[in-house]
Structure formats: C-alpha cells, structure tokens
Amino acid sequence: MKTLTKNDDLLALAKRVVWFETPKDAIDDPEQLVLHTLQFGTHEDVSVLMRHVSLNEIAEVLANARPGILDERSWSYWHVKTGTYPPPPMPERSFEHGAR
C-alpha cells in the first residue's frame, strides 16, 4: 500500500475512524486507516478515502488484512465491492508462540 499524504481531509477522517491514535500516526499506517474506514466509516468517510485510495489498493489491504478489525458483514461487502466473490475466510488471530 502506498504512503498517504497528510492533508486536511485525511487528517479529519483519521481522527474520526482511528480514535485511539493521533491522526498523523493513523495516516502513517495506511492499511489500518483503510480497514478502520471500511468498518467504522460513514458513506462520506468512504468517499474521502476513495479520493486517495483505489479499489485495487483496498483489495490489496483486504488480502493482507489484520484480524479483528472487520466484522463479517464488512468483510463480505468490501470483497464483493472489489471483485472477489465469494470472499475468502476472514483472517484469524493465532497464538502460535508460547500459547498454552
């Protein structure tokens, strides 16, 4: 995923959808910003995102998505929207190292 420019509309978006980080830090992690926008963003938020990120880039983020951000509905919707049907299984958390 490409680096995103810190402009006013992305800073405002980041402030709304990635509430646990500063907007600048959220933009520095574009994959997380995309996933949080797909899950928590309004129609207007997604419109802002789409001015900076293509559907192909969203598909790339989905293909490498971190587990636990998207719910099943959003996972399915965005895969269909980006041309992947049926959607693959959702990513799962694992506790491979040191799990008991």
C-alpha positions as CSV (number, residue, x, y, z in Angstrom):
1,M,0.0,0.0,0.0
2,K,1.3,3.4,-0.9
3,T,2.1,6.1,1.6
4,L,-0.8,8.6,2.1
5,T,-0.3,12.3,2.2
6,K,-1.3,14.1,5.4
7,N,-3.9,16.5,4.1
8,D,-6.8,18.1,5.8
9,D,-9.5,15.6,4.6
10,L,-7.4,12.5,5.5
11,L,-6.5,14.0,8.9
12,A,-10.2,14.6,9.7
13,L,-11.0,11.1,8.5
14,A,-8.3,9.6,10.6
15,K,-9.5,11.5,13.7
16,R,-13.0,10.0,13.3
17,V,-12.2,6.4,12.5
18,V,-8.9,5.7,14.3
19,W,-9.8,7.3,17.6
20,F,-7.1,5.7,19.6
21,E,-4.2,7.3,17.7
22,T,-3.3,10.7,16.6
23,P,-4.5,11.5,13.1
24,K,-0.9,11.8,11.8
25,D,0.1,8.4,13.3
26,A,-3.1,6.8,11.8
27,I,-2.2,8.1,8.3
28,D,1.3,6.7,8.8
29,D,-0.3,3.2,8.9
30,P,-2.5,3.3,5.8
31,E,-3.6,-0.3,6.0
32,Q,-5.1,0.3,9.4
33,L,-6.7,3.6,8.3
34,V,-8.3,1.8,5.3
35,L,-9.6,-1.1,7.4
36,H,-11.0,1.2,10.1
37,T,-12.7,3.3,7.5
38,L,-14.2,0.3,5.8
39,Q,-15.5,-0.9,9.2
40,F,-16.5,2.3,11.1
41,G,-16.7,5.0,8.4
42,T,-19.8,6.7,7.1
43,H,-20.6,7.0,3.4
44,E,-18.9,10.4,3.5
45,D,-15.8,8.9,5.2
46,V,-15.5,6.2,2.5
47,S,-15.9,8.9,-0.2
48,V,-13.0,10.8,1.3
49,L,-10.9,7.6,1.4
50,M,-11.8,6.8,-2.2
51,R,-10.3,10.1,-3.3
52,H,-6.9,8.8,-2.1
53,V,-7.1,5.0,-2.4
54,S,-8.2,2.9,-5.4
55,L,-10.4,-0.2,-5.2
56,N,-7.3,-2.2,-6.2
57,E,-5.5,-0.8,-3.2
58,I,-8.4,-1.7,-1.0
59,A,-8.4,-5.2,-2.4
60,E,-4.6,-5.4,-1.6
61,V,-5.3,-4.3,2.0
62,L,-8.1,-6.9,2.3
63,A,-5.8,-9.6,1.0
64,N,-3.4,-8.8,3.9
65,A,-5.9,-7.7,6.5
66,R,-5.1,-7.8,10.1
67,P,-7.6,-10.0,12.1
68,G,-10.1,-8.4,14.4
69,I,-10.9,-5.1,12.6
70,L,-13.6,-6.0,10.1
71,D,-16.8,-7.8,11.0
72,E,-18.2,-10.5,8.7
73,R,-20.6,-8.1,7.0
74,S,-18.0,-5.5,6.1
75,W,-15.6,-8.3,5.1
76,S,-18.1,-9.7,2.7
77,Y,-19.3,-6.3,1.4
78,W,-15.8,-5.0,0.6
79,H,-14.7,-8.2,-1.1
80,V,-17.7,-8.1,-3.4
81,K,-17.2,-4.4,-4.0
82,T,-13.5,-5.1,-5.0
83,G,-14.5,-8.0,-7.2
84,T,-13.7,-11.0,-5.0
85,Y,-16.7,-13.3,-4.7
86,P,-17.1,-15.4,-2.7
87,P,-14.9,-13.7,-0.1
88,P,-12.1,-15.8,1.4
89,P,-12.3,-16.8,5.0
90,M,-11.7,-14.0,7.5
91,P,-8.3,-13.6,9.0
92,E,-8.0,-15.2,12.4
93,R,-5.8,-14.4,15.4
94,S,-3.3,-17.0,16.3
95,F,-1.3,-17.6,19.4
96,E,1.5,-19.7,17.8
97,H,4.4,-18.6,20.0
98,G,4.1,-19.6,23.6
99,A,0.4,-20.4,23.6
100,R,-0.9,-22.7,26.3
